[in-house]
Amino acid sequence: HWSRIRRSYRSIIHAAERAYGPSVLSYCDSAIGELAIQQARSLHIQAAGRETRSAETWRLMGEWLTSGVGVIALAYDQKEPVGFAYVLRWKNYAYWASGATLWPNLQHALQWNAIKFLRSDGQTRYYELGHAAAVGASEKEQGISFMKSGFGGVKMGRSVIEVGA
């Protein structure tokens, strides 16, 4: 799949991997899952400037993580979390559900590490990053849509990547 990634992303991904060493968790115990979700929630609040999801949503994300339905890629600067990507799996599909970063271009490396994990898990065939921005979308929405399309596989207005066989 590396060959389908936008060329300009490759150096961004390599640099972020060297700097932050993203790691991916799934099927973890409840203590590790709870800590990962607490870190993700804190990052999300910092990046958005406010709480945008209910505590119940974060609790469910933690449950899904420990059961293996959820997958989280985390990046750290020293020991401080600086970014995450949260993915949900169902049957042979995976869906990008949430993410936030404190540093530009870090989400690219988080997504790449999630893709590598999904490819190796033996059950995921497709990974959907989400819908493309609609006409008249905000600059932020257009930027997110551009980032998603850089991983290849845009079909019917959605960024869908085939990751497994």
GUMI-328499 format. One record per residue (C-alpha): residue number from 1; z, x, y. Coordinates in steps of 0.1 Angstrom, whole numbers, m for minus. Last residue first. Layout:
% residues N
+-----+-------+-------+-------+
: num :    zz :    xx :    yy :
+-----+-------+-------+-------+
: NUM :     Z :     X :     Y :
...
+-----+-------+-------+-------+
% end
This chain:
% residues 165
+-----+-------+-------+-------+
: num :    zz :    xx :    yy :
+-----+-------+-------+-------+
: 165 :    13 :   m66 :   m99 :
: 164 :    34 :   m58 :   m69 :
: 163 :    34 :   m55 :   m31 :
: 162 :     7 :   m79 :   m20 :
: 161 :    13 :   m84 :    17 :
: 160 :    14 :  m116 :    35 :
: 159 :    13 :  m117 :    74 :
: 158 :     6 :  m153 :    82 :
: 157 :   m21 :  m169 :   103 :
: 156 :   m42 :  m180 :    73 :
: 155 :   m40 :  m146 :    57 :
: 154 :   m30 :  m113 :    73 :
: 153 :   m26 :   m86 :    46 :
: 152 :   m19 :   m54 :    64 :
: 151 :    14 :   m38 :    75 :
: 150 :     2 :   m36 :   111 :
: 149 :     0 :   m74 :   112 :
: 148 :    38 :   m76 :   114 :
: 147 :    40 :   m53 :   144 :
: 146 :    13 :   m73 :   163 :
: 145 :    32 :  m105 :   156 :
: 144 :    64 :   m90 :   169 :
: 143 :    47 :   m79 :   200 :
: 142 :    31 :  m113 :   205 :
: 141 :    65 :  m130 :   201 :
: 140 :    80 :  m106 :   227 :
: 139 :    51 :  m112 :   252 :
: 138 :    57 :  m149 :   248 :
: 137 :    33 :  m171 :   229 :
: 136 :     4 :  m189 :   246 :
: 135 :   m18 :  m190 :   216 :
: 134 :     5 :  m188 :   185 :
: 133 :    21 :  m156 :   173 :
: 132 :    14 :  m147 :   137 :
: 131 :    35 :  m163 :   110 :
: 130 :    59 :  m144 :    88 :
: 129 :    65 :  m110 :    71 :
: 128 :    56 :  m125 :    37 :
: 127 :    60 :  m102 :     8 :
: 126 :    41 :  m109 :   m24 :
: 125 :    44 :   m98 :   m60 :
: 124 :    82 :   m94 :   m64 :
: 123 :    97 :   m92 :   m99 :
: 122 :    96 :   m56 :  m110 :
: 121 :   120 :   m44 :   m83 :
: 120 :    99 :   m14 :   m75 :
: 119 :    74 :   m31 :   m52 :
: 118 :   103 :   m49 :   m35 :
: 117 :   121 :   m17 :   m28 :
: 116 :    90 :     0 :   m14 :
: 115 :    83 :   m30 :     8 :
: 114 :   120 :   m30 :    20 :
: 113 :   116 :     7 :    29 :
: 112 :    84 :     0 :    48 :
: 111 :   101 :   m29 :    66 :
: 110 :   130 :    m7 :    77 :
: 109 :   107 :    21 :    87 :
: 108 :    87 :    m3 :   110 :
: 107 :   119 :   m19 :   123 :
: 106 :   128 :    15 :   138 :
: 105 :   100 :    13 :   163 :
: 104 :   123 :    12 :   193 :
: 103 :   160 :    17 :   188 :
: 102 :   188 :    m9 :   187 :
: 101 :   172 :   m28 :   158 :
: 100 :   173 :   m63 :   146 :
:  99 :   161 :   m82 :   116 :
:  98 :   159 :  m116 :    99 :
:  97 :   143 :  m136 :    72 :
:  96 :   114 :  m115 :    60 :
:  95 :   102 :  m134 :    29 :
:  94 :    98 :  m123 :    m7 :
:  93 :    77 :  m140 :   m34 :
:  92 :    76 :  m136 :   m72 :
:  91 :   104 :  m161 :   m79 :
:  90 :   123 :  m164 :   m46 :
:  89 :   134 :  m134 :   m26 :
:  88 :   150 :  m133 :     8 :
:  87 :   147 :  m103 :    31 :
:  86 :   170 :   m89 :    58 :
:  85 :   159 :   m60 :    80 :
:  84 :   185 :   m39 :    97 :
:  83 :   190 :   m15 :   126 :
:  82 :   213 :     9 :   144 :
:  81 :   244 :    10 :   121 :
:  80 :   268 :    38 :   131 :
:  79 :   277 :    65 :   107 :
:  78 :   254 :    92 :   122 :
:  77 :   226 :    70 :   134 :
:  76 :   223 :    44 :   106 :
:  75 :   195 :    23 :    91 :
:  74 :   200 :    m7 :    69 :
:  73 :   176 :   m25 :    46 :
:  72 :   189 :   m58 :    32 :
:  71 :   178 :   m78 :     2 :
:  70 :   189 :  m114 :    m5 :
:  69 :   184 :  m133 :   m37 :
:  68 :   203 :  m106 :   m55 :
:  67 :   235 :  m125 :   m59 :
:  66 :   255 :  m102 :   m36 :
:  65 :   228 :  m105 :    m9 :
:  64 :   225 :  m143 :   m12 :
:  63 :   263 :  m146 :    m7 :
:  62 :   262 :  m124 :    24 :
:  61 :   233 :  m143 :    39 :
:  60 :   253 :  m175 :    32 :
:  59 :   282 :  m161 :    52 :
:  58 :   258 :  m151 :    80 :
:  57 :   245 :  m186 :    82 :
:  56 :   280 :  m201 :    81 :
:  55 :   290 :  m179 :   111 :
:  54 :   263 :  m196 :   131 :
:  53 :   233 :  m178 :   144 :
:  52 :   222 :  m167 :   179 :
:  51 :   253 :  m148 :   191 :
:  50 :   244 :  m131 :   224 :
:  49 :   227 :  m100 :   239 :
:  48 :   199 :  m103 :   213 :
:  47 :   200 :   m67 :   202 :
:  46 :   238 :   m64 :   204 :
:  45 :   243 :   m98 :   186 :
:  44 :   219 :   m88 :   159 :
:  43 :   235 :   m55 :   154 :
:  42 :   269 :   m71 :   150 :
:  41 :   255 :   m96 :   125 :
:  40 :   238 :   m68 :   105 :
:  39 :   270 :   m48 :   104 :
:  38 :   291 :   m78 :    93 :
:  37 :   263 :   m85 :    67 :
:  36 :   265 :   m50 :    53 :
:  35 :   303 :   m51 :    52 :
:  34 :   303 :   m84 :    33 :
:  33 :   277 :   m72 :     8 :
:  32 :   298 :   m40 :     2 :
:  31 :   329 :   m61 :    m4 :
:  30 :   310 :   m87 :   m24 :
:  29 :   295 :   m63 :   m49 :
:  28 :   258 :   m54 :   m45 :
:  27 :   229 :   m72 :   m61 :
:  26 :   206 :   m59 :   m33 :
:  25 :   208 :   m30 :    m9 :
:  24 :   182 :    m8 :     8 :
:  23 :   188 :    24 :    26 :
:  22 :   172 :    37 :    58 :
:  21 :   176 :    74 :    64 :
:  20 :   181 :    73 :   102 :
:  19 :   164 :   103 :   117 :
:  18 :   141 :   114 :    88 :
:  17 :   131 :    78 :    79 :
:  16 :   126 :    70 :   116 :
:  15 :   102 :   100 :   120 :
:  14 :    83 :    91 :    88 :
:  13 :    79 :    55 :    98 :
:  12 :    67 :    63 :   134 :
:  11 :    43 :    89 :   119 :
:  10 :    28 :    62 :    96 :
:   9 :    27 :    34 :   121 :
:   8 :    m2 :    47 :   141 :
:   7 :   m24 :    45 :   110 :
:   6 :   m18 :     8 :   105 :
:   5 :    m6 :     3 :    70 :
:   4 :   m32 :    m5 :    44 :
:   3 :   m33 :    31 :    30 :
:   2 :     5 :    30 :    23 :
:   1 :     0 :     0 :     0 :
+-----+-------+-------+-------+
% end
